[in-house]
Amino acid sequence: MHSSVFAERLKRLRRSRELNQVQLAQKLGVQKQSISNWENDNIMPSVEMLERAADFFGVTTDYLLGREKKTESRFLLDVSGLRQREIDHIRQLIEDLRRQ
């Protein structure tokens, strides 16, 4: 079975936060097996868990599901795979550009 967009993005986001499956499970209030099943594309999370994961990672549920659409003045920047300090650096660059 090939990996879904959700499975791939969840794994990438987890790794970008330098979390293992057990740690992410604790943060989301689920069992480690749930994280494993989601990342291996065995099952999809409930809507509640999908929302909880999106909130935790600061992304939209549409992003997690691969359904994001480009909007006029906003777009998502995929920073998955980057470390938190690198993401913070990008945020600071964006804020500096806004002030110019």
C-alpha positions in Angstrom: 0.0 0.0 0.0 1.5 3.3 -1.0 1.6 6.1 1.6 -1.2 8.7 1.6 -0.5 12.4 1.7 -1.7 12.4 5.3 0.7 9.7 6.3 3.7 11.3 4.7 3.0 14.8 6.0 2.3 13.5 9.6 5.6 11.7 9.6 7.5 14.7 8.1 6.0 17.1 10.7 6.7 14.7 13.6 10.3 14.4 12.5 10.7 18.1 12.0 9.8 18.6 15.7 12.4 15.8 16.5 9.7 13.7 18.1 9.4 9.9 18.1 6.1 8.2 17.7 5.7 7.7 21.5 6.3 11.4 22.2 3.8 12.5 19.6 1.3 10.1 20.9 1.7 11.5 24.4 1.2 15.1 23.1 -1.9 14.1 21.2 -3.3 11.9 23.9 -3.4 8.7 21.9 -1.5 5.4 22.0 1.8 5.0 20.1 0.1 2.4 17.9 -2.3 5.0 16.6 0.6 7.2 15.4 2.2 4.1 13.8 -1.1 3.2 12.0 -1.6 6.7 10.7 2.0 7.0 9.4 1.8 3.6 7.8 -1.5 4.5 6.1 -3.3 1.6 7.8 -6.1 3.8 9.2 -7.1 7.5 9.2 -7.5 9.4 12.4 -10.9 10.6 13.6 -11.9 14.1 12.7 -11.2 15.1 16.3 -7.7 13.6 16.1 -7.1 15.2 12.7 -8.0 18.6 14.2 -5.8 18.0 17.2 -2.8 17.1 15.1 -3.3 20.1 12.8 -3.5 22.4 15.9 -0.4 20.8 17.4 1.7 21.3 14.3 0.2 24.7 13.4 -1.2 23.6 10.1 -4.6 23.2 8.6 -6.5 20.0 8.3 -6.6 20.7 4.6 -2.8 20.7 4.5 -2.6 17.4 6.4 -5.1 15.9 3.9 -3.4 17.4 0.8 -6.4 19.5 0.0 -5.0 23.0 0.5 -5.9 25.6 -2.1 -4.0 28.7 -3.0 -5.7 31.9 -1.8 -5.3 35.5 -2.9 -3.2 36.9 -0.1 -2.2 33.8 1.9 -0.5 30.6 1.1 1.1 27.8 3.1 4.8 27.4 3.2 5.8 23.8 3.6 8.5 23.8 6.3 8.2 20.1 7.1 11.6 18.5 7.5 13.1 21.7 9.0 14.2 22.0 12.6 12.2 24.3 14.9 15.1 26.8 15.0 15.1 27.0 11.2 11.3 27.5 11.1 11.7 30.3 13.7 14.4 31.9 11.5 12.1 31.8 8.5 9.3 33.4 10.6 11.7 36.2 11.7 12.8 36.8 8.1 9.1 37.2 7.1 8.5 39.6 9.9 11.5 41.6 8.9 10.3 41.8 5.3 6.9 43.0 6.5 8.5 45.9 8.4 10.4 47.1 5.3 
